């Protein structure tokens, strides 16, 4: 397996995540430090954050659902 | 009218039995939970 096969997802471990704890730029730090594709594992209640993550270059989005 | 959306399905297995079941679907991509990144038994297959 090589680096091109790996995508690292940034995630915030508070579930559900309050918006005040969200920092999608941390995903960009991961990208810069590891030089891999990045994604975002989103546990906020809306869809705005995954949209922002894609705009910032996320190749993968994981969206958790809470009933 | 049909539209094709280029999105790949993925699922996360949290234990080896679940991973084996997931493998039977021949996924294009595996998501490894962060807690398992040092679990060589999980990663080996």
Backbone of each chain as nested JSON, in Angstrom:
{
  "chains": [
    {"id": "A", "residues": [
      {"number": 1, "name": "UNK", "atoms": {"N": [0.857, -1.191, 0.0], "CA": [0.0, 0.0, 0.0], "C": [0.89, 1.238, 0.0]}},
      {"number": 2, "name": "UNK", "atoms": {"N": [0.549, 2.223, -0.79], "CA": [1.349, 3.444, -0.761], "C": [0.506, 4.65, -0.361]}},
      {"number": 3, "name": "UNK", "atoms": {"N": [1.179, 5.776, -0.195], "CA": [0.546, 7.001, 0.274], "C": [-0.661, 7.413, -0.551]}},
      {"number": 4, "name": "UNK", "atoms": {"N": [-0.626, 7.122, -1.841], "CA": [-1.734, 7.51, -2.718], "C": [-3.015, 6.754, -2.388]}},
      {"number": 5, "name": "UNK", "atoms": {"N": [-2.874, 5.639, -1.663], "CA": [-4.046, 4.832, -1.31], "C": [-4.659, 5.24, 0.023]}},
      {"number": 6, "name": "UNK", "atoms": {"N": [-4.053, 6.235, 0.675], "CA": [-4.502, 6.587, 2.021], "C": [-5.104, 7.975, 2.05]}},
      {"number": 7, "name": "UNK", "atoms": {"N": [-6.249, 8.092, 2.706], "CA": [-6.86, 9.394, 2.985], "C": [-7.029, 9.471, 4.495]}},
      {"number": 8, "name": "UNK", "atoms": {"N": [-6.596, 10.571, 5.091], "CA": [-6.761, 10.728, 6.537], "C": [-7.922, 11.681, 6.782]}},
      {"number": 9, "name": "UNK", "atoms": {"N": [-8.842, 11.258, 7.648], "CA": [-9.998, 12.101, 7.956], "C": [-9.789, 12.836, 9.274]}},
      {"number": 10, "name": "UNK", "atoms": {"N": [-10.036, 14.12, 9.24], "CA": [-10.036, 14.892, 10.476], "C": [-11.387, 14.719, 11.148]}},
      {"number": 11, "name": "UNK", "atoms": {"N": [-11.377, 14.607, 12.452], "CA": [-12.616, 14.429, 13.192], "C": [-12.532, 15.129, 14.53]}},
      {"number": 12, "name": "UNK", "atoms": {"N": [-13.642, 15.601, 14.999], "CA": [-13.725, 16.137, 16.35], "C": [-14.417, 15.087, 17.204]}},
      {"number": 13, "name": "UNK", "atoms": {"N": [-13.884, 14.767, 18.361], "CA": [-14.419, 13.63, 19.113], "C": [-15.644, 13.926, 19.963]}},
      {"number": 14, "name": "UNK", "atoms": {"N": [-16.126, 15.157, 19.981], "CA": [-17.378, 15.435, 20.696], "C": [-18.531, 15.071, 19.769]}},
      {"number": 15, "name": "UNK", "atoms": {"N": [-19.434, 14.185, 20.267], "CA": [-20.573, 13.778, 19.431], "C": [-21.866, 14.113, 20.158]}},
      {"number": 16, "name": "UNK", "atoms": {"N": [-22.8, 14.923, 19.633], "CA": [-22.613, 15.744, 18.432], "C": [-21.692, 16.928, 18.716]}},
      {"number": 17, "name": "UNK", "atoms": {"N": [-21.046, 17.404, 17.679], "CA": [-20.029, 18.441, 17.848], "C": [-20.659, 19.828, 17.862]}},
      {"number": 18, "name": "UNK", "atoms": {"N": [-20.409, 20.609, 18.908], "CA": [-20.88, 22.002, 18.862], "C": [-20.073, 22.787, 17.824]}},
      {"number": 19, "name": "UNK", "atoms": {"N": [-20.74, 23.665, 17.117], "CA": [-20.082, 24.442, 16.062], "C": [-18.873, 25.205, 16.599]}},
      {"number": 20, "name": "UNK", "atoms": {"N": [-18.945, 25.639, 17.843], "CA": [-17.832, 26.413, 18.412], "C": [-16.55, 25.582, 18.52]}},
      {"number": 21, "name": "UNK", "atoms": {"N": [-16.678, 24.246, 18.469], "CA": [-15.496, 23.375, 18.557], "C": [-14.946, 22.997, 17.189]}},
      {"number": 22, "name": "UNK", "atoms": {"N": [-15.59, 23.445, 16.125], "CA": [-15.214, 23.005, 14.785], "C": [-14.083, 23.852, 14.222]}},
      {"number": 23, "name": "UNK", "atoms": {"N": [-13.076, 23.188, 13.63], "CA": [-11.974, 23.893, 12.976], "C": [-11.525, 23.111, 11.749]}},
      {"number": 24, "name": "UNK", "atoms": {"N": [-12.196, 23.28, 10.613], "CA": [-11.827, 22.5, 9.429], "C": [-10.403, 22.766, 8.943]}},
      {"number": 25, "name": "UNK", "atoms": {"N": [-9.806, 23.874, 9.374], "CA": [-8.424, 24.129, 8.966], "C": [-7.447, 23.119, 9.569]}},
      {"number": 26, "name": "UNK", "atoms": {"N": [-7.866, 22.427, 10.604], "CA": [-7.015, 21.361, 11.155], "C": [-6.837, 20.253, 10.122]}},
      {"number": 27, "name": "UNK", "atoms": {"N": [-7.841, 20.069, 9.28], "CA": [-7.745, 19.092, 8.181], "C": [-6.609, 19.489, 7.24]}},
      {"number": 28, "name": "UNK", "atoms": {"N": [-6.454, 20.783, 7.001], "CA": [-5.391, 21.259, 6.113], "C": [-4.015, 21.057, 6.747]}},
      {"number": 29, "name": "UNK", "atoms": {"N": [-3.936, 21.161, 8.057], "CA": [-2.677, 20.889, 8.761], "C": [-2.291, 19.424, 8.584]}},
      {"number": 30, "name": "UNK", "atoms": {"N": [-3.293, 18.539, 8.701], "CA": [-3.033, 17.109, 8.481], "C": [-2.521, 16.89, 7.067]}},
      {"number": 31, "name": "UNK", "atoms": {"N": [-3.137, 17.549, 6.112], "CA": [-2.737, 17.402, 4.712], "C": [-1.293, 17.839, 4.51]}},
      {"number": 32, "name": "UNK", "atoms": {"N": [-0.97, 18.962, 5.092], "CA": [0.378, 19.508, 4.936], "C": [1.418, 18.62, 5.633]}},
      {"number": 33, "name": "UNK", "atoms": {"N": [1.108, 18.159, 6.833], "CA": [2.098, 17.405, 7.606], "C": [2.327, 15.998, 7.071]}},
      {"number": 34, "name": "UNK", "atoms": {"N": [1.258, 15.338, 6.553], "CA": [1.406, 13.96, 6.119], "C": [1.48, 13.818, 4.599]}},
      {"number": 35, "name": "UNK", "atoms": {"N": [1.175, 14.903, 3.882], "CA": [1.206, 14.885, 2.423], "C": [0.362, 13.757, 1.836]}},
      {"number": 36, "name": "UNK", "atoms": {"N": [-0.892, 13.669, 2.32], "CA": [-1.844, 12.681, 1.807], "C": [-3.156, 13.397, 1.497]}},
      {"number": 37, "name": "UNK", "atoms": {"N": [-4.054, 12.668, 0.839], "CA": [-5.414, 13.194, 0.673], "C": [-6.071, 13.256, 2.043]}},
      {"number": 38, "name": "UNK", "atoms": {"N": [-6.953, 14.214, 2.208], "CA": [-7.647, 14.347, 3.488], "C": [-9.148, 14.341, 3.298]}},
      {"number": 39, "name": "UNK", "atoms": {"N": [-9.812, 14.079, 4.395], "CA": [-11.264, 14.11, 4.402], "C": [-11.741, 14.62, 5.738]}},
      {"number": 40, "name": "UNK", "atoms": {"N": [-13.054, 14.634, 5.894], "CA": [-13.634, 15.182, 7.115], "C": [-14.71, 14.249, 7.636]}},
      {"number": 41, "name": "UNK", "atoms": {"N": [-14.579, 13.871, 8.9], "CA": [-15.585, 13.026, 9.541], "C": [-16.437, 13.957, 10.391]}},
      {"number": 42, "name": "UNK", "atoms": {"N": [-17.642, 14.209, 9.945], "CA": [-18.443, 15.278, 10.538], "C": [-19.511, 14.756, 11.495]}},
      {"number": 43, "name": "UNK", "atoms": {"N": [-19.494, 15.315, 12.708], "CA": [-20.484, 14.929, 13.713], "C": [-21.289, 16.127, 14.199]}},
      {"number": 44, "name": "UNK", "atoms": {"N": [-21.323, 17.191, 13.386], "CA": [-22.185, 18.332, 13.732], "C": [-23.608, 18.007, 13.304]}},
      {"number": 45, "name": "UNK", "atoms": {"N": [-24.54, 18.852, 13.672], "CA": [-25.939, 18.541, 13.398], "C": [-26.422, 19.005, 12.028]}},
      {"number": 46, "name": "UNK", "atoms": {"N": [-25.675, 19.837, 11.342], "CA": [-26.135, 20.347, 10.05], "C": [-25.256, 19.853, 8.914]}},
      {"number": 47, "name": "UNK", "atoms": {"N": [-25.415, 20.462, 7.737], "CA": [-24.593, 20.057, 6.591], "C": [-23.581, 21.127, 6.189]}},
      {"number": 48, "name": "UNK", "atoms": {"N": [-23.574, 22.244, 6.92], "CA": [-22.7, 23.344, 6.518], "C": [-21.218, 22.983, 6.614]}},
      {"number": 49, "name": "UNK", "atoms": {"N": [-20.858, 22.234, 7.662], "CA": [-19.448, 21.915, 7.876], "C": [-18.909, 20.963, 6.801]}},
      {"number": 50, "name": "UNK", "atoms": {"N": [-19.63, 19.898, 6.457], "CA": [-19.094, 19.088, 5.34], "C": [-18.993, 19.865, 4.034]}},
      {"number": 51, "name": "UNK", "atoms": {"N": [-19.901, 20.784, 3.811], "CA": [-19.811, 21.615, 2.607], "C": [-18.533, 22.447, 2.661]}},
      {"number": 52, "name": "UNK", "atoms": {"N": [-18.266, 23.048, 3.809], "CA": [-17.033, 23.843, 3.966], "C": [-15.801, 22.961, 3.8]}},
      {"number": 53, "name": "UNK", "atoms": {"N": [-15.857, 21.738, 4.325], "CA": [-14.705, 20.84, 4.222], "C": [-14.406, 20.499, 2.765]}},
      {"number": 54, "name": "UNK", "atoms": {"N": [-15.446, 20.267, 1.979], "CA": [-15.238, 19.983, 0.55], "C": [-14.636, 21.204, -0.13]}},
      {"number": 55, "name": "UNK", "atoms": {"N": [-15.144, 22.39, 0.23], "CA": [-14.6, 23.622, -0.347], "C": [-13.12, 23.777, -0.003]}},
      {"number": 56, "name": "UNK", "atoms": {"N": [-12.713, 23.261, 1.152], "CA": [-11.309, 23.341, 1.558], "C": [-10.461, 22.209, 0.988]}},
      {"number": 57, "name": "UNK", "atoms": {"N": [-11.097, 21.249, 0.287], "CA": [-10.321, 20.205, -0.367], "C": [-10.519, 18.798, 0.167]}},
      {"number": 58, "name": "UNK", "atoms": {"N": [-11.509, 18.579, 1.011], "CA": [-11.766, 17.224, 1.489], "C": [-12.154, 16.322, 0.323]}},
      {"number": 59, "name": "UNK", "atoms": {"N": [-11.535, 15.123, 0.264], "CA": [-11.868, 14.171, -0.797], "C": [-12.897, 13.157, -0.312]}},
      {"number": 60, "name": "UNK", "atoms": {"N": [-13.038, 13.041, 1.007], "CA": [-13.965, 12.086, 1.612], "C": [-14.73, 12.819, 2.691]}},
      {"number": 61, "name": "UNK", "atoms": {"N": [-16.025, 12.556, 2.747], "CA": [-16.822, 13.111, 3.842], "C": [-17.498, 11.946, 4.537]}},
      {"number": 62, "name": "UNK", "atoms": {"N": [-17.38, 11.914, 5.861], "CA": [-18.17, 10.966, 6.65], "C": [-19.17, 11.804, 7.42]}},
      {"number": 63, "name": "UNK", "atoms": {"N": [-20.446, 11.447, 7.315], "CA": [-21.471, 12.229, 8.012], "C": [-22.169, 11.325, 9.0]}},
      {"number": 64, "name": "UNK", "atoms": {"N": [-22.071, 11.669, 10.268], "CA": [-22.753, 10.873, 11.295], "C": [-24.145, 11.433, 11.49]}},
      {"number": 65, "name": "UNK", "atoms": {"N": [-25.049, 10.537, 11.797], "CA": [-26.446, 10.935, 11.948], "C": [-26.879, 10.696, 13.382]}},
      {"number": 66, "name": "UNK", "atoms": {"N": [-27.565, 11.64, 13.948], "CA": [-28.091, 11.482, 15.308], "C": [-29.577, 11.701, 15.292]}},
      {"number": 67, "name": "UNK", "atoms": {"N": [-30.297, 10.742, 15.809], "CA": [-31.758, 10.918, 15.881], "C": [-32.122, 11.573, 17.196]}}
    ]},
    {"id": "B", "residues": [
      {"number": 1, "name": "UNK", "atoms": {"N": [-35.671, 10.808, -16.203], "CA": [-34.33, 11.331, -16.374], "C": [-33.436, 10.762, -15.269]}},
      {"number": 2, "name": "UNK", "atoms": {"N": [-32.303, 10.251, -15.666], "CA": [-31.421, 9.615, -14.689], "C": [-30.142, 10.42, -14.569]}},
      {"number": 3, "name": "UNK", "atoms": {"N": [-29.66, 10.538, -13.324], "CA": [-28.427, 11.277, -13.112], "C": [-27.438, 10.353, -12.416]}},
      {"number": 4, "name": "UNK", "atoms": {"N": [-26.21, 10.333, -12.853], "CA": [-25.189, 9.546, -12.167], "C": [-24.391, 10.44, -11.235]}},
      {"number": 5, "name": "UNK", "atoms": {"N": [-24.294, 10.008, -9.989], "CA": [-23.517, 10.765, -9.018], "C": [-22.319, 9.91, -8.647]}},
      {"number": 6, "name": "UNK", "atoms": {"N": [-21.141, 10.459, -8.75], "CA": [-19.922, 9.694, -8.532], "C": [-19.541, 9.669, -7.054]}},
      {"number": 7, "name": "UNK", "atoms": {"N": [-20.298, 8.904, -6.277], "CA": [-20.013, 8.784, -4.844], "C": [-19.818, 7.305, -4.513]}},
      {"number": 8, "name": "UNK", "atoms": {"N": [-18.751, 7.009, -3.798], "CA": [-18.44, 5.629, -3.42], "C": [-18.963, 5.356, -2.019]}},
      {"number": 9, "name": "UNK", "atoms": {"N": [-19.583, 4.219, -1.825], "CA": [-20.074, 3.819, -0.508], "C": [-18.905, 3.346, 0.352]}},
      {"number": 10, "name": "UNK", "atoms": {"N": [-18.937, 3.681, 1.65], "CA": [-17.985, 3.057, 2.558], "C": [-18.632, 2.806, 3.911]}},
      {"number": 11, "name": "UNK", "atoms": {"N": [-18.044, 1.889, 4.651], "CA": [-18.541, 1.575, 5.991], "C": [-17.346, 1.253, 6.878]}},
      {"number": 12, "name": "UNK", "atoms": {"N": [-17.485, 1.491, 8.172], "CA": [-16.395, 1.25, 9.12], "C": [-16.685, 0.007, 9.934]}},
      {"number": 13, "name": "UNK", "atoms": {"N": [-15.732, -0.934, 9.972], "CA": [-15.884, -2.11, 10.826], "C": [-15.103, -1.883, 12.111]}},
      {"number": 14, "name": "UNK", "atoms": {"N": [-15.719, -2.143, 13.239], "CA": [-15.066, -1.872, 14.517], "C": [-14.491, -3.114, 15.19]}},
      {"number": 15, "name": "UNK", "atoms": {"N": [-14.658, -4.276, 14.546], "CA": [-14.024, -5.478, 15.069], "C": [-13.785, -6.43, 13.907]}},
      {"number": 16, "name": "UNK", "atoms": {"N": [-13.026, -7.487, 14.164], "CA": [-12.592, -8.359, 13.068], "C": [-13.756, -9.136, 12.449]}},
      {"number": 17, "name": "UNK", "atoms": {"N": [-14.71, -9.557, 13.241], "CA": [-15.874, -10.247, 12.667], "C": [-16.636, -9.325, 11.718]}},
      {"number": 18, "name": "UNK", "atoms": {"N": [-16.814, -8.094, 12.131], "CA": [-17.503, -7.118, 11.278], "C": [-16.689, -6.834, 10.028]}},
      {"number": 19, "name": "UNK", "atoms": {"N": [-15.367, -6.79, 10.196], "CA": [-14.49, -6.545, 9.052], "C": [-14.614, -7.673, 8.03]}},
      {"number": 20, "name": "UNK", "atoms": {"N": [-14.691, -8.9, 8.507], "CA": [-14.845, -10.04, 7.594], "C": [-16.165, -9.959, 6.838]}},
      {"number": 21, "name": "UNK", "atoms": {"N": [-17.218, -9.58, 7.541], "CA": [-18.514, -9.446, 6.888], "C": [-18.476, -8.343, 5.836]}},
      {"number": 22, "name": "UNK", "atoms": {"N": [-17.872, -7.221, 6.197], "CA": [-17.756, -6.086, 5.278], "C": [-16.951, -6.481, 4.033]}},
      {"number": 23, "name": "UNK", "atoms": {"N": [-15.884, -7.24, 4.231], "CA": [-15.039, -7.677, 3.112], "C": [-15.824, -8.461, 2.075]}},
      {"number": 24, "name": "UNK", "atoms": {"N": [-16.833, -9.176, 2.523], "CA": [-17.622, -9.994, 1.59], "C": [-18.368, -9.12, 0.578]}},
      {"number": 25, "name": "UNK", "atoms": {"N": [-18.491, -7.833, 0.851], "CA": [-19.124, -6.926, -0.116], "C": [-18.116, -6.357, -1.112]}},
      {"number": 26, "name": "UNK", "atoms": {"N": [-16.842, -6.759, -0.992], "CA": [-15.783, -6.228, -1.864], "C": [-15.804, -4.707, -1.983]}},
      {"number": 27, "name": "UNK", "atoms": {"N": [-15.657, -4.031, -0.853], "CA": [-15.686, -2.568, -0.94], "C": [-14.469, -2.025, -1.67]}},
      {"number": 28, "name": "UNK", "atoms": {"N": [-14.653, -0.889, -2.348], "CA": [-13.542, -0.259, -3.052], "C": [-12.602, 0.417, -2.053]}},
      {"number": 29, "name": "UNK", "atoms": {"N": [-13.134, 0.716, -0.883], "CA": [-12.372, 1.485, 0.088], "C": [-12.746, 1.0, 1.49]}},
      {"number": 30, "name": "UNK", "atoms": {"N": [-11.761, 0.99, 2.382], "CA": [-12.017, 0.631, 3.778], "C": [-11.752, 1.838, 4.649]}},
      {"number": 31, "name": "UNK", "atoms": {"N": [-12.633, 2.064, 5.612], "CA": [-12.338, 3.102, 6.591], "C": [-11.887, 2.422, 7.872]}},
      {"number": 32, "name": "UNK", "atoms": {"N": [-10.734, 2.834, 8.359], "CA": [-10.176, 2.273, 9.583], "C": [-10.475, 3.226, 10.725]}},
      {"number": 33, "name": "UNK", "atoms": {"N": [-11.175, 2.75, 11.768], "CA": [-11.448, 3.65, 12.893], "C": [-10.142, 4.028, 13.588]}},
      {"number": 34, "name": "UNK", "atoms": {"N": [-10.054, 5.249, 14.074], "CA": [-8.793, 5.728, 14.64], "C": [-8.314, 4.847, 15.785]}},
      {"number": 35, "name": "UNK", "atoms": {"N": [-9.222, 4.25, 16.542], "CA": [-8.82, 3.384, 17.644], "C": [-8.125, 2.105, 17.193]}},
      {"number": 36, "name": "UNK", "atoms": {"N": [-8.254, 1.765, 15.909], "CA": [-7.668, 0.513, 15.415], "C": [-6.392, 0.708, 14.61]}},
      {"number": 37, "name": "UNK", "atoms": {"N": [-5.866, 1.947, 14.558], "CA": [-4.713, 2.135, 13.67], "C": [-3.453, 1.416, 14.158]}},
      {"number": 38, "name": "UNK", "atoms": {"N": [-3.444, 0.988, 15.414], "CA": [-2.307, 0.205, 15.909], "C": [-2.658, -1.268, 16.095]}},
      {"number": 39, "name": "UNK", "atoms": {"N": [-3.83, -1.664, 15.629], "CA": [-4.288, -3.039, 15.806], "C": [-3.855, -3.87, 14.605]}},
      {"number": 40, "name": "UNK", "atoms": {"N": [-2.697, -4.549, 14.719], "CA": [-2.135, -5.24, 13.564], "C": [-2.976, -6.422, 13.126]}},
      {"number": 41, "name": "UNK", "atoms": {"N": [-3.672, -7.024, 14.093], "CA": [-4.554, -8.132, 13.729], "C": [-5.681, -7.649, 12.821]}},
      {"number": 42, "name": "UNK", "atoms": {"N": [-6.164, -6.46, 13.083], "CA": [-7.229, -5.855, 12.29], "C": [-6.693, -5.424, 10.929]}},
      {"number": 43, "name": "UNK", "atoms": {"N": [-5.493, -4.835, 10.921], "CA": [-4.946, -4.264, 9.688], "C": [-4.403, -5.329, 8.736]}},
      {"number": 44, "name": "UNK", "atoms": {"N": [-3.918, -6.443, 9.3], "CA": [-3.22, -7.443, 8.487], "C": [-4.001, -7.917, 7.256]}},
      {"number": 45, "name": "UNK", "atoms": {"N": [-5.287, -8.325, 7.373], "CA": [-5.982, -8.773, 6.16], "C": [-6.07, -7.623, 5.162]}}
    ]}
  ]
}
